[in-house]
Amino acid sequence: MIQRSVLLFLLFLSVSCILFAQESDRVSLLRDIEYLASDELEGRKPLTEGSRKAQEYIKTRFANLGLTSQFRDYSQFFDLKERRGEGGVVGKATNIIGFIPGEQSKKLIVITAHYDHLGTKEEEIFNGADDNASGTAGLLALAEYFSKNKPQTSILFAALDGEEMGLQGARALVRDFPFPLEDVLLNINLDMISRSEKNELYAAGTYHYPQLISSLDRASKEAEVTLRLGHDKPGTGADDWTNASDHAAFHEKGIPFVYFGVEDHKDYHKATDTYDRIDQVFYYNAVNLIVRCVKELDQSFSSMELLSLESPHAPSVQVNKP
């Protein structure tokens, strides 16, 4: 009887610890997005005090997780130019870079999410909860997971600045990349992942790199969110997301990508894109699905299942996001 009681207690304790760990991850994820989308950060426009606060928050999270960096204080500075990267330099913007070495390979998966947004207009704060506090908090969740569960392939985490001004942070990262670009196996980009009335998360990029499909299919089985492939076929106008976010800077260099995002909603680029309008259940499940996808892709690279990801289609360089 005593032994049975002990076993039951240990089982209860084990289950409780697992549930507590899951809840802690969820709490951490929601805490991150809530702060990044708060009025205190005033929309995180580049070169503002709100942007600086976002940078410090991300750097502190990276440091607490034990991430290293190839840049001093996790900060890669670059010249921010006027809209679309044209015109004169308006100041020094900042990408925040963290790194986890792989257990087996020095080859790289680069995970990106832009933390900047539109700032304030006529005294309204454009908080950018979905666009893209959601992707930034998701990136932090991935960094937390892989800091505790070491990947086989090295992972570079990049919270990027200046996306809303023409993907400037992503292009600066590619231009001044701390490793040979040929070592980059894949870019995984997170941009708008926290709400979907259809409970759907899209993974764009498999039209260009169909070798990725089997890994994504395996990872999405029995997921709480439906993973859709698509939004990446040329000639479909705004439905083609190939150049819609920071992954375009990698695609232009022939580097494979997977872009996780949701379809546009009524609050896109409006002051109403606030924390209270995200779908917390969907968001948590979407991030868990992305974690599973990254794990599966990491394992596919380490097992040499994915040997070559050359695209059968020539990259396009036209950026179409407003």
PAMIMAR-51019 format. One line per 3 residues: their letters; for each residue x, y, z of N, C-alpha, C, O. Coordinates in steps of 0.2 Angstrom, whole numbers, plus 2048, in hexadecimal, padded with zeros to 3 digits. Last residue first. Layout:
A> X/Y/Z/X/Y/Z/X/Y/Z/X/Y/Z  ...
//
This chain:
PKN> 810/8EA/70E/810/8F1/70E/813/8F3/715/813/8F9/716  81A/8DD/706/816/8DF/70C/816/8E7/70C/81B/8EA/70C  822/8DA/6FB/81B/8DC/6FA/817/8DE/700/811/8E0/6FF
VQV> 831/8DA/6F3/82E/8DA/6FA/827/8DD/6F9/826/8E3/6F6  839/8D1/6E7/834/8D6/6E8/831/8D5/6EF/82D/8D0/6F0  841/8C6/6E4/844/8CB/6E9/83F/8D1/6EA/841/8D6/6EE
SPA> 840/8B4/6E3/83E/8BB/6E1/840/8C0/6E6/841/8BE/6EC  84A/8A6/6DF/847/8AB/6E3/845/8B1/6E0/848/8B4/6DB  844/899/6D4/849/89F/6D5/846/8A4/6DA/840/8A5/6D9
HPS> 841/889/6D9/83E/88F/6D7/843/895/6D8/846/895/6DE  845/87E/6E0/844/87D/6D8/842/884/6D5/841/884/6CF  852/882/6EC/84B/883/6E9/84B/881/6E2/84F/883/6DE
ELS> 85B/876/6F6/85B/87B/6F0/854/87B/6ED/850/876/6ED  85E/86F/701/857/873/701/858/878/6FB/855/87D/6FC  864/85F/705/864/865/700/85D/868/700/858/865/6FF
LLE> 861/857/710/868/858/70D/869/85E/709/86D/862/70A  858/851/71C/858/857/717/85F/859/715/863/85C/719  85D/846/722/857/845/71E/856/84B/719/855/84A/713
MSS> 867/847/72B/869/848/724/863/846/71F/864/844/71A  864/848/738/864/841/735/866/841/72E/866/83C/72B  865/856/739/86A/852/73D/86A/84B/73A/86F/848/73A
FSQ> 859/85A/732/860/85C/730/865/857/733/86A/855/72F  84F/854/739/850/852/732/857/854/730/85A/851/72C  851/85B/746/852/853/745/853/851/73E/857/84D/73D
DLE> 84D/867/741/853/866/744/855/85F/744/85B/85D/742  840/865/73E/844/867/739/84B/866/73B/850/864/737  83A/861/74A/83A/85C/745/83F/85E/73F/843/85A/73D
KVC> 83C/86D/751/83F/867/754/840/862/74E/845/85F/74D  834/876/74A/83B/877/74A/83F/871/74C/844/86F/74A  828/870/74C/82A/870/745/832/871/745/835/86E/742
RVI> 826/872/75A/826/86B/757/829/86B/750/82D/866/74E  826/880/75A/82B/87C/75E/82C/875/75B/831/873/75A  81A/881/753/820/884/750/826/880/754/82B/87F/750
LNV> 811/87C/75D/811/879/756/818/87B/753/81B/877/750  812/885/767/814/87E/768/815/87B/762/81A/876/761  80D/890/760/814/890/762/816/889/764/81C/887/762
ANY> 800/88C/75F/804/88E/759/80B/88D/75B/80F/88B/757  7FC/88B/76D/7FC/885/769/800/886/762/804/882/760  7FC/899/770/800/894/774/801/88E/770/807/88B/76F
YFV> 7F3/89E/767/7FA/8A0/767/7FE/89B/76A/804/899/768  7E7/898/76A/7EA/897/764/7F1/898/764/7F5/895/761  7E6/89D/777/7E6/896/776/7E9/895/770/7ED/890/76F
QDI> 7E5/8AB/775/7EA/8A8/779/7EB/8A1/778/7F1/89E/778  7E4/8B5/768/7E1/8AF/76B/7E6/8AB/76F/7EA/8A8/76C  7E5/8C7/76B/7E8/8C1/769/7E3/8BB/76B/7DF/8BC/770
RDY> 7DF/8D2/770/7DC/8CF/76A/7DF/8C9/768/7DD/8C6/763  7E6/8D7/77A/7E0/8D4/77C/7DC/8D1/776/7D7/8CD/777  7F1/8DD/774/7F2/8D7/777/7EB/8D3/779/7EB/8CD/778
TDT> 7EC/8E4/764/7EE/8E4/76B/7EE/8DD/76E/7EB/8D9/76B  7E9/8EC/757/7ED/8E6/758/7F0/8E6/75F/7F6/8E7/75F  7E3/8F8/756/7DF/8F3/759/7E3/8ED/75A/7E0/8E8/75D
AKH> 7EA/900/74E/7EC/901/755/7E8/8FC/759/7E9/8FC/75F  7F0/8F6/740/7EB/8FA/743/7ED/8FB/74B/7F0/8F6/74D  7F6/8EB/739/7F8/8F2/739/7F4/8F7/73B/7F4/8FD/738
YDK> 7E7/8E1/73B/7EE/8E2/738/7F0/8E9/736/7ED/8ED/733  7DB/8DF/73F/7DF/8E4/743/7E6/8E4/740/7EA/8E8/744  7D5/8D6/737/7D2/8DD/737/7D7/8E2/73A/7D6/8E8/739
HDE> 7E3/8CC/730/7DC/8CD/734/7DB/8D4/734/7DF/8D8/732  7EC/8C1/726/7EA/8C8/728/7E4/8C8/72B/7DF/8C4/729  7F0/8B0/72B/7EE/8B5/726/7EC/8BC/72A/7EA/8BC/730
VGF> 7FF/8AD/734/7F8/8AC/733/7F6/8B1/72E/7FA/8B6/72C  80F/8A4/733/80B/8AA/734/804/8A8/733/802/8A3/730  81F/89F/730/819/89E/733/816/8A4/735/818/8A9/737
YVF> 829/89B/723/826/8A1/726/820/89F/729/81B/89D/726  838/893/720/831/892/721/82F/898/725/831/89A/72A  845/893/713/841/896/718/83A/893/719/838/890/715
PIG> 856/892/70C/84F/890/70D/84B/893/713/84F/895/718  85E/89E/703/85E/89B/70A/857/898/70B/852/89D/70B  861/8A7/6F9/860/8A0/6F7/860/89B/6FE/861/895/6FD
KEH> 860/8B4/6FC/867/8B1/6FC/867/8A9/6FA/86C/8A6/6FB  853/8B6/6FD/856/8B9/6F7/85D/8B7/6F7/860/8B7/6F1  850/8AF/709/84E/8AC/702/851/8AF/6FC/853/8AC/6F8
FAA> 854/8B9/712/858/8B2/711/856/8AF/70A/85A/8AC/707  84B/8C3/710/852/8C4/710/856/8BE/70F/85C/8BE/70C  83F/8BD/712/840/8BE/70B/848/8C0/70B/84B/8BF/705
HDS> 83D/8BC/720/840/8B6/71C/842/8B7/715/846/8B4/712  836/8C7/724/83D/8C7/724/840/8C1/721/846/8C1/71F  828/8C8/718/82B/8C9/71E/833/8C8/71E/836/8C7/719
ANT> 824/8C5/70B/820/8C9/70F/823/8CB/716/820/8CF/719  828/8BD/700/82C/8C3/702/829/8C8/707/82A/8CE/707  81E/8B3/700/825/8B1/6FF/82A/8B7/702/82F/8B6/704
WDD> 811/8B3/701/815/8B6/707/81C/8B5/706/820/8B6/70B  804/8B6/6F6/80B/8B3/6F6/80F/8B7/6FC/811/8BD/6FB  7F9/8BD/6F6/7F9/8B7/6FA/7FF/8B3/6FA/800/8AE/6FD
AGT> 7FB/8C8/6EF/7FC/8C9/6F6/7FC/8C2/6FA/7FE/8C2/700  7FF/8BF/6E1/7FF/8C5/6E4/800/8C5/6EB/805/8C2/6EE  803/8B3/6DB/7FC/8B3/6DF/7FB/8BA/6E2/7F7/8BA/6E7
GPK> 80F/8B1/6D6/809/8B3/6D1/803/8B3/6D4/7FE/8B4/6D1  816/8A4/6DF/816/8AA/6DB/810/8AB/6D7/80D/8A6/6D5  810/89D/6EE/810/89C/6E7/811/8A3/6E3/80C/8A7/6E4
DHG> 80E/89E/6FC/815/89F/6FA/815/89E/6F2/81B/89D/6F0  803/899/703/804/8A0/703/80B/8A2/701/80F/8A6/703  807/889/70C/805/88E/706/806/895/707/80B/897/70B
LRL> 800/87E/717/806/880/713/803/884/70D/7FE/883/70B  7FA/87F/728/7F9/880/721/7FF/881/71D/803/886/71F  7F6/877/736/7FC/87A/732/7FA/879/72B/7F9/874/728
TVE> 7EB/879/743/7EC/877/73C/7F1/87A/739/7F1/881/738  7EF/876/754/7EE/87B/74F/7EF/878/748/7F3/873/747  7F2/86B/75B/7EC/86F/75D/7EA/874/758/7E5/876/758
AEK> 7F8/85D/752/7F9/864/755/7F2/867/756/7ED/865/753  7F9/851/74C/7F5/851/752/7F6/858/756/7F6/858/75C  806/856/742/802/850/744/7FF/851/74B/803/852/74F
SAR> 811/85E/740/80A/861/741/805/85C/742/7FF/85E/743  81C/857/73D/81C/85B/743/815/85E/745/813/85F/74B  81A/851/731/81B/84D/737/81A/851/73D/817/84F/742
DLS> 819/85D/729/813/858/729/814/854/730/80F/853/733  826/862/729/820/866/72C/81A/861/72D/817/862/732  82D/857/723/82E/859/72A/829/85D/72D/827/85C/733
SIL> 827/858/716/826/852/71A/828/853/722/824/850/726  82B/865/711/824/863/712/823/85D/717/81F/85D/71C  837/868/70D/835/86A/714/82F/867/716/82D/866/71C
QPY> 838/867/700/83C/862/704/83A/863/70B/83A/85E/70F  833/872/6F9/82F/86D/6FB/832/867/6FF/82E/863/702  836/881/6F9/83A/87C/6FC/836/876/6FE/835/875/704
HYT> 82C/889/6F3/833/88A/6F1/838/884/6F3/83D/882/6F0  821/884/6FA/821/884/6F2/828/885/6F0/82A/881/6EB  824/886/707/825/87F/704/824/87F/6FD/826/87A/6FA
GAA> 822/892/70C/829/891/70A/829/88A/706/82E/889/703  818/895/71A/819/896/713/820/894/712/825/895/716  80D/88E/724/814/88E/723/815/88F/71C/814/88A/718
YLE> 7FF/895/72E/802/894/728/80A/893/728/80D/896/72C  7F3/88F/739/7FA/892/739/7FD/890/732/7FD/88A/730  7E2/890/73E/7E7/88E/739/7EE/892/739/7EE/898/73A
NKE> 7D6/893/744/7DB/88F/747/7E0/88C/742/7E2/886/743  7CE/89C/73E/7CE/896/73B/7D2/891/73E/7D3/88B/73D  7D2/8A8/744/7CB/8A6/745/7CA/89F/742/7C6/89B/745
SRS> 7E1/8AA/74C/7DE/8A8/746/7D7/8A5/747/7D6/8A1/74B  7EF/8B1/753/7E8/8B1/753/7E6/8AF/74C/7E9/8B0/747  7FE/8B2/754/7FA/8B1/75A/7F2/8B1/759/7EF/8B1/75E
IMD> 808/8B4/74A/806/8AD/74C/801/8AC/752/801/8A7/754  811/8BE/742/80A/8BE/743/808/8B7/744/806/8B3/73F  81F/8B6/73E/81C/8BD/73D/814/8BC/73D/812/8BA/738
LNI> 82E/8AE/73E/827/8AE/741/825/8B5/741/828/8BA/743  838/8A3/734/835/8AA/735/82E/8AA/738/82A/8A7/736  846/89A/732/83F/89A/734/83D/8A0/737/840/8A3/73C
NLL> 851/896/726/84F/89B/729/847/89A/72B/843/898/727  85E/88A/724/857/88B/724/856/892/728/859/892/72D  86C/888/724/868/883/721/861/885/720/85D/883/71B
VDE> 87A/891/723/873/891/725/86F/88C/721/86E/88D/71B  886/890/71D/885/88C/723/87E/88C/725/87C/888/729  887/89A/714/886/893/711/885/88E/717/883/888/716
LPF> 88A/8A5/71B/883/8A4/719/882/89D/717/87D/89A/717  895/8A4/729/895/8A3/721/88D/8A2/720/88A/89D/723  890/8AE/736/892/8A8/734/892/8A8/72C/88F/8AC/729
PFD> 88A/8BA/739/890/8B9/73C/893/8B2/73B/898/8B0/73D  885/8C6/72B/884/8BF/72F/88A/8BD/732/890/8BD/72F  882/8D2/725/887/8D1/72A/886/8CB/72F/887/8CC/735
RVL> 877/8CF/71D/87D/8D3/71A/883/8D2/71F/889/8D2/71D  86E/8C9/725/871/8C5/720/877/8C8/71D/87C/8C5/71B  86C/8D5/72D/86E/8CE/730/871/8CA/72B/877/8C7/72C
ARA> 867/8DE/724/86D/8DF/728/870/8D9/72B/876/8D8/72B  85B/8D7/721/860/8D8/71C/867/8DA/71F/86C/8D8/71C  854/8D8/72D/856/8D2/72A/85B/8D2/725/860/8CE/725
GQL> 853/8E6/72E/857/8E2/733/859/8DB/730/85E/8D9/732  84B/8EA/723/852/8EC/724/856/8E8/729/85C/8E7/728  83E/8E8/71E/842/8E2/71F/84A/8E4/721/84E/8E0/71F
GME> 838/8F4/71D/83B/8F1/717/83F/8EC/719/844/8EB/715  833/8F9/729/836/8FE/725/83A/8FA/71F/83E/8FD/71C  82F/8EE/730/82A/8F2/72E/82C/8F8/729/828/8FB/726
EGD> 83C/8E9/735/838/8E6/730/833/8EA/72C/832/8EA/726  844/8EF/73F/843/8F3/738/840/8EF/733/840/8F0/72D  84C/8E1/747/849/8E8/747/848/8EA/73F/84B/8E8/73B
LAA> 84A/8D1/74D/84C/8D6/748/848/8DC/748/843/8DD/74A  851/8C5/756/84C/8C9/756/84E/8D0/752/852/8D3/754  857/8B6/752/858/8BD/750/852/8C0/751/84D/8BF/74D
FLI> 861/8A8/757/85B/8AB/758/85C/8B3/756/860/8B6/759  868/89A/74F/869/8A1/751/862/8A4/751/85E/8A4/74C  86D/88A/754/867/88E/752/869/895/754/86B/897/75A
STQ> 874/87B/74E/875/881/751/86F/886/74F/86C/885/749  86C/86B/74F/86F/870/74B/86F/877/74F/86B/878/753  867/865/75A/86C/862/757/870/867/752/876/866/752
PKN> 863/86F/769/862/86D/762/868/869/75F/86D/86A/762  85F/86B/77A/864/86D/775/863/86B/76E/861/865/76D  854/871/783/854/86B/77F/859/86D/779/856/86F/774
KSF> 856/87E/789/855/878/78D/855/871/78A/857/86C/78D  857/886/77E/85C/887/783/85C/881/788/861/87F/78B  84B/883/777/852/880/775/857/881/779/85D/87E/779
YEA> 842/88A/77F/841/883/77E/848/880/77C/84A/87B/77F  846/897/77E/846/894/784/845/88C/784/849/889/787  845/899/770/84C/89A/773/84C/896/77A/850/893/77C
LAL> 837/898/76F/83C/893/76B/843/893/76F/846/88E/770  834/8A3/776/831/89D/778/836/897/775/837/892/778  839/8AD/76E/83C/8AC/775/83A/8A6/778/83D/8A2/77B
LGA> 831/8AC/763/838/8AA/762/83B/8A9/769/83F/8A5/76A  825/8B0/768/825/8A9/766/82D/8A7/765/82F/8A1/767  827/8BD/76A/826/8B9/770/827/8B1/76F/829/8AD/772
TGS> 828/8C0/75D/82E/8C1/761/82D/8BD/767/832/8BA/769  81B/8BD/758/821/8BA/755/827/8BA/75A/82B/8B5/75A  814/8C6/760/812/8BF/760/818/8BB/75E/81A/8B6/761
AND> 818/8D3/75C/81A/8D1/763/819/8C9/764/81C/8C6/767  817/8D9/750/819/8D2/750/81B/8D0/757/820/8CD/758  807/8D4/74E/80D/8D6/749/812/8DB/74D/810/8E1/74D
DAG> 800/8D2/759/801/8CD/755/807/8CE/750/80A/8C9/74E  803/8DF/75F/803/8D9/763/804/8D3/75F/808/8CF/760  805/8ED/75C/808/8E7/758/808/8E1/75C/80D/8DE/75C
NFI> 801/8FA/761/805/8F5/765/808/8EF/761/80D/8EC/764  801/909/75D/801/903/759/805/8FD/75C/80B/8FC/75B  7F9/915/765/7FF/910/766/7FD/90A/762/7F8/907/762
EEE> 7F5/926/761/7F3/91F/761/7F9/91A/761/7FE/91B/75D  7FA/932/75E/7F9/930/765/7F6/929/766/7F4/928/76B  7FD/931/750/7F7/936/753/7F5/933/75A/7EF/933/75B
KTG> 804/922/753/802/927/74D/7FC/92B/750/7F7/928/752  813/919/758/80D/91D/759/80B/921/753/80F/924/750  819/909/752/819/90F/756/813/912/758/80E/90F/759
LHD> 819/8FE/74A/818/905/746/818/90B/74B/818/910/749  826/8F3/74E/820/8F4/74B/81F/8FB/74A/824/8FF/748  833/8E6/751/831/8ED/750/829/8ED/74D/827/8E8/74B
YHA> 837/8D9/751/834/8DC/757/831/8E3/756/82E/8E5/75B  836/8CB/746/837/8D2/747/833/8D5/74D/82D/8D3/74E  83E/8BC/748/838/8BF/749/83A/8C7/74A/83E/8C9/74D
TIV> 847/8AD/743/846/8B4/743/83F/8B6/745/83A/8B2/744  853/8A1/744/84C/8A2/746/84B/8AA/747/84F/8AD/74B  85D/897/73A/85C/89E/73D/855/89F/73E/851/89F/739
ILK> 867/889/73D/860/88B/73B/860/892/73E/862/893/744  877/885/736/873/889/73A/86C/889/738/86A/888/732  885/87A/73B/880/87D/736/87B/880/73A/87A/87F/740
KSQ> 88C/873/744/88D/87A/744/888/87E/73F/888/884/73E  884/865/74C/886/869/746/887/870/748/883/873/74C  881/85F/759/884/85B/753/887/85F/74E/88C/85D/74B
EGP> 87C/868/761/87F/863/764/883/85F/75F/888/85C/761  87E/87A/75D/87B/873/75C/87F/86E/75F/885/86F/760  87C/888/768/880/884/763/87D/87D/763/87A/87B/768
IFG> 872/896/767/873/890/76A/876/88B/766/874/889/760  871/8A8/768/874/8A2/765/874/89C/769/876/89C/76F  86A/8B8/763/86C/8B3/768/86E/8AC/765/86C/8AB/75F
IIN> 868/8C9/760/86B/8C2/75D/86D/8BE/763/871/8BF/767  85F/8D6/75A/861/8D2/760/862/8CB/75F/85E/8C8/75C  862/8E4/751/860/8DD/751/863/8DA/757/869/8DC/759
TAK> 85F/8F5/750/862/8F0/754/85F/8E9/753/859/8E9/755  864/905/748/85F/900/74B/863/8FA/74D/869/8F9/74D  869/915/748/86C/90E/749/866/90A/74C/864/90B/752
GVV> 862/920/73C/865/91E/742/867/917/742/867/914/73D  85F/924/72F/85C/927/734/85E/925/73B/85C/928/740  867/926/71F/867/923/726/864/927/72B/865/92D/72C
GGE> 85D/92A/711/862/92B/716/862/927/71C/85C/924/71D  856/91E/705/857/925/708/85D/925/70D/861/920/70D  84F/90E/709/851/913/704/852/91A/708/850/91B/70D
GRR> 848/905/711/850/905/710/853/90A/70B/859/909/70A  83B/908/712/83D/903/70D/845/902/70C/848/900/707  83E/918/719/839/912/716/83C/90E/711/83F/911/70C
EKL> 84F/91A/71D/848/91C/71C/844/917/719/847/911/718  85A/90F/726/858/914/721/851/915/721/84D/912/724  865/90B/733/85E/90B/731/85C/910/72C/85E/916/72D
DFF> 873/902/734/870/908/732/869/907/72F/868/904/72A  874/8F7/742/874/8F8/73B/871/8FF/739/86D/902/73D  87A/8EC/74F/878/8F2/74C/878/8F3/745/87D/8F0/742
QSY> 876/8DF/758/879/8E0/751/876/8E7/74F/870/8E7/74E  879/8D9/768/876/8DF/764/87A/8DF/75E/880/8E1/75E  87C/8D2/773/877/8CF/76F/875/8D4/769/870/8D2/766
DRF> 888/8D8/778/881/8D9/77B/87C/8D7/777/876/8DA/777  890/8D5/769/890/8D8/770/889/8DA/772/886/8DD/76F  88C/8C6/760/88C/8CE/760/88C/8D0/768/889/8CD/76C
QST> 88A/8B9/761/890/8BB/75D/891/8C3/75D/895/8C5/75A  884/8B3/770/883/8B7/76A/88A/8B8/767/88F/8B8/76A  87B/8A7/77A/881/8AB/779/87F/8AF/773/87A/8AF/770
LGL> 86E/8A4/787/870/8A5/780/877/8A9/77F/878/8AE/783  869/8A3/793/870/8A0/792/872/8A0/78B/877/89D/789  85D/8A8/797/85D/8A2/794/864/89F/792/864/899/791
NAF> 861/8B5/79A/85F/8B0/7A0/85E/8A9/79D/85F/8A5/7A1  865/8BA/78E/86A/8B9/793/868/8B4/798/86B/8B0/79A  858/8BB/788/85D/8B7/785/863/8B5/78A/865/8AF/78A
RTK> 852/8C4/790/84F/8BD/790/854/8B8/78D/855/8B3/78F  859/8CF/78E/859/8CC/795/857/8C5/794/859/8C1/798  857/8D1/780/85D/8D0/782/85E/8CD/789/861/8C8/78A
IYE> 849/8D5/781/84B/8CF/77E/852/8CD/780/853/8C7/780  84A/8E0/789/846/8DB/78B/848/8D4/788/849/8CF/78B  851/8E9/781/854/8E7/788/850/8E1/78A/853/8DC/78D
QAK> 849/8EA/776/84F/8E7/775/852/8E5/77C/854/8DF/77C  83E/8F1/77C/83D/8EA/779/844/8E7/778/844/8E1/77A  844/8FD/77F/841/8F9/784/840/8F1/782/842/8ED/786
RSG> 847/902/772/84C/900/777/84A/8FC/77C/84E/8F7/77E  83A/904/76E/83E/8FF/76A/844/8FD/76F/845/8F7/76F  836/90E/776/832/908/776/836/902/773/836/8FD/776
ETL> 83E/918/772/83F/915/778/83C/90F/779/83E/90A/77D  843/915/760/83F/918/766/841/915/76C/844/910/76D  848/90E/756/84C/914/758/848/918/75E/84A/91E/760
PKR> 839/907/74F/841/908/74F/843/90E/752/840/914/750  82B/905/75A/82E/908/754/836/909/754/838/90B/75A  823/8FF/764/82A/8FD/762/82D/8FF/75C/830/8FB/758
GEL> 817/903/76A/817/901/763/81E/8FF/760/81F/8FD/75A  81A/907/777/818/90C/772/819/909/76B/81B/90D/767  81D/900/782/822/900/77D/820/904/777/824/904/772
EDS> 812/902/78B/819/904/78D/81E/905/787/822/909/787  808/8FB/785/808/902/784/80F/905/786/811/90A/783  80E/8EB/780/80B/8EF/784/80C/8F7/782/810/8F8/77E
ALY> 813/8E0/779/80E/8E4/776/80B/8E9/77A/805/8EC/779  81D/8DB/781/81F/8DE/77B/81A/8E2/777/81B/8E7/773  814/8D7/78C/819/8DC/78D/81B/8DF/786/81B/8E6/785
EID> 80D/8CC/785/80A/8D2/788/80E/8D8/78A/80C/8DE/788  817/8C4/781/814/8C7/77C/810/8CD/77F/80F/8D3/77C  81C/8BF/78E/821/8C3/789/81D/8C7/784/81E/8CC/783
RLL> 811/8B9/794/814/8BF/797/819/8C3/792/819/8C9/792  80F/8AF/78B/80A/8B4/78B/80D/8BA/78F/80B/8C0/78D  81B/8A7/78E/819/8AA/787/814/8AF/787/815/8B4/784
SVR> 819/8A5/79B/81F/8A8/799/81E/8AB/792/81F/8B1/791  80E/89D/79B/80E/8A3/79F/813/8A8/79C/813/8AE/79C  812/892/794/80D/896/792/80D/89D/795/80C/8A2/792
DSE> 81C/88D/79D/81E/88F/796/818/894/793/81A/899/790  814/88A/7A8/819/88F/7A8/81B/892/7A1/81C/898/7A0  80C/880/7A3/809/886/7A5/80E/88C/7A5/80D/891/7A3
QAF> 816/876/7A1/813/878/79B/80F/87F/79D/810/884/799  81A/875/7AE/81F/877/7A9/81C/87A/7A3/81E/87F/7A0  80E/870/7B4/811/876/7B6/816/879/7B1/816/87F/7B0
LIC> 80D/864/7AD/808/869/7AC/80B/86F/7AE/809/874/7AB  819/85D/7B3/818/85E/7AB/813/864/7AA/814/868/7A6  816/85D/7C0/81C/861/7BE/81B/862/7B6/81D/868/7B4
SVS> 80B/855/7C0/80A/85C/7C3/810/860/7C0/80F/866/7BE  810/849/7BC/80B/84C/7B8/80B/854/7BA/80A/858/7B5  819/847/7C8/81B/847/7C1/817/84B/7BC/819/84F/7B8
LFL> 80F/846/7D2/815/84C/7D2/817/84D/7CB/819/852/7C9  808/83B/7CF/805/841/7CF/80A/847/7CF/809/84C/7CB  813/832/7CF/80F/833/7C9/80C/839/7C9/80C/83D/7C4
LFL> 816/833/7DD/81B/834/7D8/818/836/7D1/81A/83A/7CE  809/82E/7E2/80C/835/7E4/811/837/7DF/811/83D/7DC  809/821/7DE/804/826/7DC/806/82D/7DD/805/831/7D9
LVS> 815/81C/7E4/814/81C/7DD/80F/821/7DA/810/825/7D6  810/81D/7F2/816/821/7EF/816/822/7E8/818/827/7E5  806/814/7F1/804/81B/7F3/80A/820/7F1/809/825/7EE
RQI> 80C/808/7EF/807/80B/7EA/806/812/7EB/805/816/7E6  814/807/7FB/817/808/7F4/813/80B/7EF/814/80F/7EB  80A/806/804/80E/80C/804/812/80D/7FE/812/813/7FB
M> 804/7FA/800/800/800/800/804/806/800/803/80B/7FC
//
